[in-house]
């Protein structure tokens, strides 16, 4: 018997007893439905399951950040194809399993709700299943090791409020339906706000941040980059356009790939590339160097609620004659996710193809050889290891056999991305088996 079924029959009744106030039980629908709730701690999934356990016929499944929760009924998010988790969750809904999603993403101890991510909205529109908003109170900041202590802390009340379910008409989303997706996400967050009592934080500005010229940019471009120019060997620079914008798409094995690529482009064209950057990575750098530092480094943080924001900024930057650097693998290719990482690339994402179709700026493939940054300490050592050279090899612009004249389909973008990755593969010597 799966572990989560054993826990459902043993642990959940005890957790339900620990909930001091439970309201709105008559709002729970039958069959498969989507539970959306505020997220304050490690224990929230179990609290929600306990609150609803008397009203369901099938076991719960929940969207998880990691595959380590699979044995508890978690559906892990595939970093390279996040649509898979929606397809799997929709399958469970069809056979009557409730799905738990926390639209805020990670746990949030702030008094305000964070802006919601779009997963719950995508699932609701794909499946047509009712969405059940839930407010959780009294679990702020509980970590895994604290959960047993909290269970016996009877003076710390825990309450769960179940709101009335809401439904959205089924819809097959297309890329141009982003406004509809955001409207449904905002509606879901308002429902959670109403039952949790937590106000919803204002939605971030849609306008891209301006490019500043801070002191850090001066230090980078006049001192640090010039001091490291001799460490970067550039090959194939004749393939870079002499004028106009272009997109550089490269493999990604090291923490030094972006600096090496920046130095290579600066040496040959005198331009600083800008890079779409994962939100967590950008947040870590921003805490150290501030927003001006991100601009100096060329980092464009991805907004998980609206990934088109960076796409729009990149389009504007290219149309003004700038350069965009993209690592289509999305993250560093490392042994944790790919045991054959030195010789085999990760699946490519479609950002470079989308930018090309929007701007027709040429895509220049690049292969980067830099010190492997497999740990913080190894990376710190490589900074001072001046004898370690970096090599950037540019190839001729990517040519596509066929280009769509209208709105690109998912298959069009996948085919173009495969072409880009195969060209990078030939230059880098890594295989691309996808």
GUTI-180034 format. One record per residue (C-alpha): residue number from 0; z, y, x. Coordinates in steps of 0.02 Angstrom, whole numbers, always signed. Layout:
BEGIN
- NUM Z Y X
...
% end
This chain:
BEGIN
- 0 +0 +0 +0
- 1 -46 +173 +73
- 2 +99 +274 +142
- 3 +72 +418 +21
- 4 +91 +299 -129
- 5 +254 +232 -60
- 6 +317 +410 -33
- 7 +258 +457 -207
- 8 +372 +326 -282
- 9 +521 +360 -171
- 10 +525 +534 -95
- 11 +447 +637 -235
- 12 +582 +596 -365
- 13 +715 +657 -242
- 14 +617 +815 -204
- 15 +594 +847 -389
- 16 +782 +839 -410
- 17 +797 +969 -270
- 18 +693 +1096 -370
- 19 +824 +1200 -458
- 20 +705 +1286 -580
- 21 +538 +1219 -641
- 22 +439 +1318 -767
- 23 +273 +1295 -856
- 24 +261 +1105 -854
- 25 +167 +1110 -1019
- 26 +24 +1196 -926
- 27 -21 +1043 -822
- 28 -193 +976 -875
- 29 -241 +792 -878
- 30 -362 +708 -759
- 31 -427 +790 -602
- 32 -382 +972 -572
- 33 -363 +1093 -425
- 34 -189 +1155 -380
- 35 -184 +1324 -292
- 36 -19 +1394 -229
- 37 +59 +1518 -111
- 38 +102 +1442 +58
- 39 +268 +1478 +142
- 40 +315 +1323 +240
- 41 +279 +1147 +300
- 42 +358 +1069 +147
- 43 +255 +1158 +13
- 44 +132 +1015 -18
- 45 +274 +894 -54
- 46 +363 +1020 -167
- 47 +205 +1045 -271
- 48 +176 +857 -282
- 49 +358 +830 -335
- 50 +347 +965 -469
- 51 +192 +887 -547
- 52 +228 +702 -514
- 53 +279 +661 -694
- 54 +118 +730 -765
- 55 -18 +646 -663
- 56 -105 +477 -673
- 57 -182 +472 -499
- 58 -106 +512 -330
- 59 -123 +685 -253
- 60 -243 +733 -115
- 61 -227 +894 -16
- 62 -343 +992 +98
- 63 -270 +982 +274
- 64 -303 +1076 +436
- 65 -286 +916 +539
- 66 -332 +732 +523
- 67 -153 +683 +570
- 68 -104 +707 +387
- 69 -236 +585 +323
- 70 -108 +445 +300
- 71 -13 +561 +180
- 72 -166 +590 +72
- 73 -237 +737 +171
- 74 -422 +776 +172
- 75 -453 +850 +346
- 76 -568 +999 +368
- 77 -717 +958 +479
- 78 -731 +1105 +597
- 79 -918 +1079 +619
- 80 -963 +1055 +436
- 81 -831 +1129 +321
- 82 -937 +1088 +168
- 83 -891 +903 +192
- 84 -711 +931 +137
- 85 -776 +1010 -25
- 86 -890 +860 -58
- 87 -749 +736 -26
- 88 -625 +833 -134
- 89 -752 +845 -276
- 90 -771 +656 -269
- 91 -583 +633 -289
- 92 -581 +756 -435
- 93 -715 +656 -526
- 94 -604 +501 -528
- 95 -449 +597 -584
- 96 -355 +641 -424
- 97 -275 +815 -419
- 98 -319 +915 -264
- 99 -195 +1035 -182
- 100 -264 +1187 -89
- 101 -172 +1334 -12
- 102 -302 +1474 -12
- 103 -201 +1575 +114
- 104 -238 +1442 +245
- 105 -88 +1429 +360
- 106 +89 +1462 +299
- 107 +133 +1644 +270
- 108 +311 +1712 +279
- 109 +259 +1891 +240
- 110 +312 +1969 +73
- 111 +127 +1991 +26
- 112 -3 +1858 -5
- 113 -141 +1852 +124
- 114 -320 +1868 +65
- 115 -380 +1699 +4
- 116 -508 +1590 +90
- 117 -653 +1530 -15
- 118 -623 +1341 -15
- 119 -536 +1333 -184
- 120 -671 +1441 -264
- 121 -809 +1332 -190
- 122 -726 +1175 -256
- 123 -697 +1251 -429
- 124 -878 +1307 -445
- 125 -946 +1143 -378
- 126 -839 +1031 -489
- 127 -801 +1136 -643
- 128 -623 +1066 -635
- 129 -480 +1175 -701
- 130 -382 +1275 -574
- 131 -191 +1269 -591
- 132 -99 +1415 -508
- 133 +77 +1380 -444
- 134 +209 +1494 -371
- 135 +334 +1423 -246
- 136 +501 +1509 -213
- 137 +638 +1471 -87
- 138 +545 +1375 +49
- 139 +508 +1518 +170
- 140 +486 +1467 +351
- 141 +541 +1284 +340
- 142 +470 +1188 +488
- 143 +447 +1000 +499
- 144 +610 +970 +594
- 145 +706 +1079 +470
- 146 +648 +990 +312
- 147 +790 +864 +305
- 148 +920 +1000 +334
- 149 +842 +1103 +196
- 150 +846 +957 +76
- 151 +1036 +953 +87
- 152 +1056 +1143 +85
- 153 +1096 +1150 -100
- 154 +1149 +1332 -90
- 155 +965 +1376 -53
- 156 +881 +1366 -224
- 157 +700 +1313 -240
- 158 +596 +1359 -391
- 159 +419 +1317 -446
- 160 +322 +1412 -578
- 161 +166 +1333 -653
- 162 +42 +1453 -731
- 163 -90 +1418 -863
- 164 -248 +1335 -794
- 165 -408 +1436 -776
- 166 -585 +1370 -773
- 167 -747 +1433 -699
- 168 -922 +1378 -751
- 169 -1003 +1253 -634
- 170 -1126 +1332 -514
- 171 -1227 +1273 -364
- 172 -1194 +1410 -239
- 173 -1334 +1486 -137
- 174 -1315 +1602 +14
- 175 -1350 +1755 -95
- 176 -1207 +1707 -214
- 177 -1074 +1771 -95
- 178 -1014 +1907 -213
- 179 -985 +1778 -349
- 180 -887 +1670 -228
- 181 -777 +1816 -174
- 182 -748 +1868 -355
- 183 -685 +1694 -400
- 184 -576 +1689 -243
- 185 -499 +1857 -288
- 186 -468 +1796 -467
- 187 -379 +1641 -401
- 188 -270 +1746 -286
- 189 -222 +1860 -431
- 190 -168 +1706 -530
- 191 -61 +1648 -384
- 192 +13 +1822 -366
- 193 +62 +1823 -549
- 194 +160 +1659 -540
- 195 +232 +1680 -365
- 196 +287 +1861 -385
- 197 +209 +1902 -216
- 198 +92 +2053 -218
- 199 -84 +2027 -154
- 200 -122 +2121 +7
- 201 -266 +2242 -3
- 202 -433 +2168 +41
- 203 -492 +2218 +215
- 204 -630 +2346 +227
- 205 -805 +2272 +212
- 206 -872 +2395 +341
- 207 -884 +2330 +520
- 208 -773 +2416 +645
- 209 -859 +2544 +757
- 210 -890 +2508 +940
- 211 -768 +2611 +1043
- 212 -779 +2659 +1228
- 213 -598 +2631 +1284
- 214 -524 +2634 +1457
- 215 -530 +2444 +1464
- 216 -718 +2448 +1441
- 217 -730 +2566 +1591
- 218 -622 +2452 +1698
- 219 -723 +2298 +1649
- 220 -895 +2372 +1675
- 221 -858 +2476 +1831
- 222 -736 +2366 +1924
- 223 -704 +2188 +1861
- 224 -882 +2139 +1817
- 225 -959 +2216 +1975
- 226 -828 +2128 +2083
- 227 -881 +1961 +2008
- 228 -1069 +1989 +2009
- 229 -1086 +1888 +2169
- 230 -1001 +1738 +2085
- 231 -1136 +1727 +1951
- 232 -1304 +1656 +2000
- 233 -1441 +1702 +1877
- 234 -1597 +1597 +1857
- 235 -1743 +1624 +1739
- 236 -1708 +1809 +1715
- 237 -1895 +1835 +1693
- 238 -1876 +1758 +1520
- 239 -1766 +1901 +1459
- 240 -1865 +2032 +1361
- 241 -1886 +2193 +1460
- 242 -1858 +2298 +1304
- 243 -1792 +2274 +1129
- 244 -1655 +2162 +1060
- 245 -1631 +1977 +1087
- 246 -1510 +1836 +1047
- 247 -1441 +1726 +1186
- 248 -1391 +1550 +1128
- 249 -1296 +1446 +1256
- 250 -1196 +1288 +1282
- 251 -1007 +1306 +1286
- 252 -894 +1207 +1404
- 253 -779 +1338 +1480
- 254 -671 +1489 +1450
- 255 -784 +1577 +1576
- 256 -946 +1555 +1479
- 257 -940 +1724 +1391
- 258 -892 +1825 +1548
- 259 -1025 +1734 +1650
- 260 -1157 +1768 +1517
- 261 -1103 +1951 +1503
- 262 -1117 +1976 +1691
- 263 -1288 +1891 +1694
- 264 -1358 +2001 +1554
- 265 -1279 +2157 +1629
- 266 -1357 +2116 +1800
- 267 -1531 +2098 +1727
- 268 -1535 +2212 +1575
- 269 -1381 +2323 +1591
- 270 -1322 +2278 +1415
- 271 -1156 +2205 +1355
- 272 -1184 +2060 +1234
- 273 -1075 +2049 +1079
- 274 -1009 +1879 +1028
- 275 -957 +1815 +855
- 276 -782 +1749 +893
- 277 -664 +1632 +801
- 278 -530 +1730 +709
- 279 -385 +1643 +798
- 280 -458 +1675 +971
- 281 -493 +1857 +931
- 282 -317 +1880 +860
- 283 -240 +1811 +1021
- 284 -342 +1932 +1128
- 285 -309 +2077 +1009
- 286 -122 +2052 +1028
- 287 -144 +2081 +1215
- 288 -282 +2212 +1230
- 289 -294 +2289 +1055
- 290 -448 +2325 +951
- 291 -524 +2431 +1089
- 292 -506 +2284 +1207
- 293 -600 +2170 +1086
- 294 -743 +2296 +1082
- 295 -742 +2307 +1272
- 296 -752 +2118 +1287
- 297 -888 +2111 +1156
- 298 -788 +2007 +1032
- 299 -835 +2012 +847
- 300 -695 +1923 +752
- 301 -756 +1808 +613
- 302 -679 +1848 +444
- 303 -641 +1680 +363
- 304 -652 +1760 +191
- 305 -819 +1841 +225
- 306 -918 +1770 +370
- 307 -1068 +1875 +322
- 308 -973 +2028 +384
- 309 -1004 +1980 +566
- 310 -1182 +1930 +522
- 311 -1215 +2103 +450
- 312 -1140 +2188 +603
- 313 -1243 +2077 +719
- 314 -1401 +2121 +622
- 315 -1364 +2307 +641
- 316 -1327 +2287 +826
- 317 -1490 +2193 +855
- 318 -1592 +2318 +755
- 319 -1520 +2456 +865
- 320 -1585 +2366 +1020
- 321 -1427 +2272 +1069
- 322 -1394 +2093 +1125
- 323 -1297 +1958 +1031
- 324 -1227 +1807 +1122
- 325 -1197 +1649 +1021
- 326 -1124 +1480 +1065
- 327 -1197 +1373 +925
- 328 -1074 +1233 +957
- 329 -942 +1349 +884
- 330 -802 +1301 +1004
- 331 -779 +1240 +1181
- 332 -846 +1064 +1205
- 333 -691 +975 +1270
- 334 -623 +797 +1286
- 335 -505 +818 +1139
- 336 -652 +825 +1018
- 337 -790 +744 +1120
- 338 -748 +611 +1252
- 339 -924 +628 +1322
- 340 -913 +818 +1330
- 341 -991 +846 +1503
- 342 -1151 +754 +1453
- 343 -1166 +775 +1264
- 344 -1168 +934 +1159
- 345 -1075 +961 +995
- 346 -1170 +984 +831
- 347 -1246 +1157 +818
- 348 -1202 +1283 +684
- 349 -1332 +1390 +596
- 350 -1281 +1567 +647
- 351 -1419 +1592 +776
- 352 -1552 +1533 +653
- 353 -1487 +1651 +518
- 354 -1489 +1799 +637
- 355 -1666 +1759 +694
- 356 -1729 +1753 +514
- 357 -1641 +1916 +473
- 358 -1703 +2014 +624
- 359 -1843 +1913 +709
- 360 -1759 +1954 +875
- 361 -1810 +1820 +1001
- 362 -1686 +1681 +1039
- 363 -1665 +1655 +1227
- 364 -1587 +1486 +1268
- 365 -1463 +1480 +1411
- 366 -1369 +1349 +1509
- 367 -1203 +1400 +1587
- 368 -1111 +1313 +1727
- 369 -937 +1386 +1752
- 370 -763 +1324 +1805
- 371 -700 +1208 +1669
- 372 -555 +1292 +1578
- 373 -468 +1140 +1507
- 374 -295 +1219 +1514
- 375 -216 +1390 +1528
- 376 -153 +1354 +1704
- 377 -321 +1287 +1762
- 378 -404 +1442 +1690
- 379 -280 +1557 +1777
- 380 -312 +1470 +1943
- 381 -501 +1486 +1920
- 382 -484 +1675 +1903
- 383 -428 +1688 +2084
- 384 -534 +1543 +2148
- 385 -676 +1656 +2206
- 386 -764 +1514 +2295
- 387 -805 +1437 +2125
- 388 -977 +1500 +2078
- 389 -1049 +1517 +1902
- 390 -1231 +1489 +1860
- 391 -1328 +1553 +1710
- 392 -1504 +1486 +1681
- 393 -1613 +1569 +1549
- 394 -1761 +1481 +1469
- 395 -1915 +1548 +1379
- 396 -1891 +1607 +1198
- 397 -1869 +1469 +1070
- 398 -2025 +1435 +968
- 399 -2016 +1358 +795
- 400 -2151 +1245 +723
- 401 -2130 +1314 +548
- 402 -2041 +1464 +474
- 403 -1996 +1486 +292
- 404 -2069 +1637 +204
- 405 -1934 +1650 +70
- 406 -1747 +1619 +61
- 407 -1707 +1481 +189
- 408 -1636 +1319 +123
- 409 -1498 +1220 +207
- 410 -1631 +1100 +273
- 411 -1731 +1246 +346
- 412 -1578 +1312 +439
- 413 -1530 +1137 +498
- 414 -1706 +1106 +567
- 415 -1710 +1273 +657
- 416 -1537 +1244 +730
- 417 -1589 +1072 +792
- 418 -1738 +1152 +879
- 419 -1625 +1281 +963
- 420 -1501 +1150 +1020
- 421 -1636 +1035 +1089
- 422 -1705 +1177 +1195
- 423 -1530 +1218 +1262
- 424 -1506 +1032 +1293
- 425 -1661 +1023 +1404
- 426 -1602 +1170 +1510
- 427 -1419 +1116 +1524
- 428 -1454 +930 +1554
- 429 -1337 +882 +1410
- 430 -1401 +770 +1272
- 431 -1410 +825 +1090
- 432 -1405 +667 +980
- 433 -1396 +753 +810
% end
